[in-house]
Amino acid sequence: MDMAGPENRVPDWNPAERASLDERMRRQSEVSQRCPVAWASYQGGTWSVLRYADVVRATMDTETFSNAAQPRYGKPLPPLEVDPPHHRVYRRALQPFFTPERVKQIEEKIRPLTAALVDRLVAEREV
C-alpha cells in the first residue's frame, strides 16, 4: 500500500462531512479512485484508507498503522481507538457477548429495532 504523495492528496476530503448518505458514498468513491489512501486536514490531519484490501492489511499491521495515534475525543476510546496489546484486553472481555449463540439469544429483540432504524435511514436518506 503506497501512501499518497502531496500531489495526490485530497485536501478537502472530510470523512465526517455532513452530507446525505448518497453524497458521502459518491464522494468516498471519487476520492478512493483518485487516491486510495487520502489525506485530510480533518481533526488536525489524518489519513483515510479507502479500499477494502488496504483496510484489511492496515488492521493486520499494527506496527505501521495505529488506531490510537489520534483519538477523536482527546483520549482513546476502547476498544476501537486502542492498539495491541490493550485492544486484546477489551476484545477478550467483550467477545463472550458476541458469540453466535449469544447473538442468537438476543436476535428476536435486535432484529425489529435494526429494521426500524434502517427503515428510518432509508426514508430520511441522511445519517
N, C-alpha and C positions, 0 to 999 in steps of 0.2 A: 504494500500500500504506500503510495507516494503522497506526501503532504503537498498540497498545492503551493506553488511559489507565489510571491506577491503579485505577479502579473495575472494569476488566475483567481485571486481572492475575490470574493463577492462581498464587498463592504456593507451592503445594505441587507444582507441575509440576517434575519432575526427569527430564530426557531420559536420564539414566543409571540410573534406578531399577532395582533388582534385582527383577524380576518375570518371570513367564512371558511368552513372546512374545505370546500371545493377550491377556494383560492389558495389556502395554505398547501394543499396537496399539489396543485398546479405549480406553485412557486417552488416547492421542495423538488419536484420532478425536474423543473427547469434548472435549478441550481445543481442538482446531482449529475445531470448530463454534462454541464459545463465544468463542474468541479466536485468530484465525489467526496472530497474532504474539504469542506468550505469553512472559511474564516468569517467570523462575525465580531463586531465590536460589542455585541450584546454582553452585558454583565462584566465589562472590563476586558473583554476579548476571550473568545472561546472557539474551539474547532468543533464542527459538526460532521460526524461520519455518517454518510447518507446512503450508502449501498449495503444491502443485507450481508453479503460475503465479508465486506470490510468491518461491519459491526461485529459479526461473529469473531473475526480474527482479533479485533481490538479487545473484546471481552475476555478472550483467552490469554492475551498478552498483558498481564497486569504490571510487568516490569516497565513496559513502554507507555502504556495508556492507563490513566488513573481516573477514578470516579471522585476521588477526594480532593483533587488538586484545587478545585474552585467551587466550593459549596454555594448553592443558590441563596441560602439564608444566613450566611455568616459562619456557620459551623456545619459539618457534615451531618446529613440526616440518614441514619442507618435504616435499612441495610443497603439502600441504593447508592448512597454517596460515601461509602467506605470501601477500602480495598482489603484484600487478604493481608494479614490473617484475621483482621477484625470482622470482615464480611462473613467468614465461615462461622464465627460465633453466633451471629444473628441468624444466618441461614439454618444452622443446626437447631436453634431454638424455635424457629418458625416452621421448619419442614414438616413436623408431625401434624400440623393443622392443614396441610395441603396435599396429603396423600390421596390417591384416588378414592380410597374408602371414606375418608373424612369429607371430601368434596361431594361424594355421592349422598352422604347423610344430609347435607345442607342444600343439595341441588333443588329440591322442591321449593325452598324458600327463596333461593337466589335467582332461579330462572325467571319468575314473574317480575321481580324487581329489575333485573337486567333488561328484559324485554320492554318494560315501561320506560326505562332510561334511553334505550336505543330508539324506541318509537319517538320519544321527545326530541332526540337529536335529529332524527330524520325529518320530523315536522318543522323544526326550527332552522335546520340546515346550518347551524352555527354551534360551536362548542365554546 
